[in-house]
């Protein structure tokens, strides 16, 4: 999708066999990335790759430090879940910019069974991402209505 916006240009979309996101959802996504930046004050926005099909060993999101890019699974997920994942991974990118990620990672025990699940930097990313999404959804009035409902139960989630 063409755009002259510097943030929109940082969203890269992998075309694979899955159903692509609707243009309306992509517009929300770009606005959300701008909103995240207004809070996180990113010095350098990482590339963001959207995947419609889960690849081997892929979680719902990942920040790749060495390449300064974010990978996000969008297929078979609600838009608000995708937004939360993007905010979470952007938080990690910002943590790296400020040097906090290195400090936090230095304190992770590689032999710990839980890995980095319950660490300061993960908990910060979970908390901040949830708050960013909550504020964005309250302020932003153009989120597609069908994106706020669970697909199977038709139950409103926000």
N, C-alpha and C positions, 0 to 999 in steps of 0.2 A: 504494500500500500504506500503510495507516494506521499511524502510529507517534506516540508521545509523546516520542520521543527528539529532542533538539535537532539532532543530527547527521543523523538519518534524515530530518528535515524539510527538510534542505538538499539532498537528492537529488531532482531533478526529472526526470521521465521523459517524453521526447517519444514520443507514440504515432504511429507511422507504419506503413507497409505491411510492415515486416519482422517477424520472429518476436520477440516480447517475451522478456526474460530470465525464467527460472524464478524462482519465489518463493524457492526455496532459494539460488539464486545471488544474488538481491537481499539476502538476509539476510547472506550472506558479505560482500557489497559494503559494507553498512552497518557491519558489524563491522570491516572493513578501514579504512574512513574514520576510525572511532574510533581504531584502532591508529595510523594515520598521524598523527592529531592528537596522540596521546600522545608521539610522537617529534618532530614538527615544532613543536608548541606554537603552533598557529594562533591569532592574535588574533581573526580574523573568518573563519569558514569560507565560502569562495565557494560559490555555487550550482553544482551539478554536473548537467549535462544529458547524458542517455544517448541516443544515436542508434542505431537499428538499421539504418538505411540511410545509406550514405555520400552526402553532399551534395557538390555541385560545389566544388572547391578545398578540400575537407576532408581533413585528415590524420587519423591515429588519435586525436589529442588536441590540444587547444589551450586555453591560458589566455588569456582576454580581459581584459586589464588594466583597460580603461575601465569595463567592466560588472562586474568582479570575479566572473567565472563561468568554469567549465570545461566544455568540450564534449568528449565521449568517444564514439568509435565502438565499439559493442558487438556489432553484427551480424557474424556469420561470424568471430568471434574467440574464442579460448580465454579463460576467466575469468582465468587468471593474467596474460595479456597485457593485459587490461582493467585489472586491479589495478595493474600496472606503469605503465600510462599515467596512471591517476589519481594515483599517488604522484609521478610525474614532474611533472605539472601542478600538484599541490598544493605541490611544492617551489618552483615558480616563483611561486606565490601567496605563499608564506612569504618568498621572496627579495624580493618587492615590499614586503611588510610591514616588513622590516628595512632597506630602502633599498638592498640589494645589487643588485637587478635594474637600477636606474637607473645605478649605478656601472658594472656590466658592460656595459649597452647603450651607454653613452657611449663605450666602447672598441671597439665593433663598426664596422668600415669598411663603409658601405653599398654601396661599389663592389666589395667582395670577392665573387667568384663563389660561394664556399662559404656566404656569408651568415653565419648564426649557428650553423651546424652544429657547429663545433669551437671553441666559446668556453668560458670558465670557467663561466658560468652554466648552459650546456647540459650540460657534462660533470659538474658537480655534481648536476644533476637526474637524469642517467642513472645515476650511481653511487649516489646516495642511494635512488632508486626501486628499483633492483635489490636493494640491501641490505634495504630495508623489506619487499619482497615475500618475499625469502628467509627472513627472521626470522619474518614472519607465517605463512608456509606451514609452517614447522617447529613453531610454537606452536599454530596453529589446527587443530583436528582435524575440523572439520565441512565442509571443502571437498568438494563433490560429486566423487566418484571419476571420473565421466565427463568432468569439466572438466579433469583432469590428463593426459588422453591426446590425442594428435593425432587429428583426425577421420579423416584418410585412411589413415594408416599404423598406427594402433592401437599406437603406440610411446609409452611413458611418457616424459614430458618433465621431470618433477620427482621 
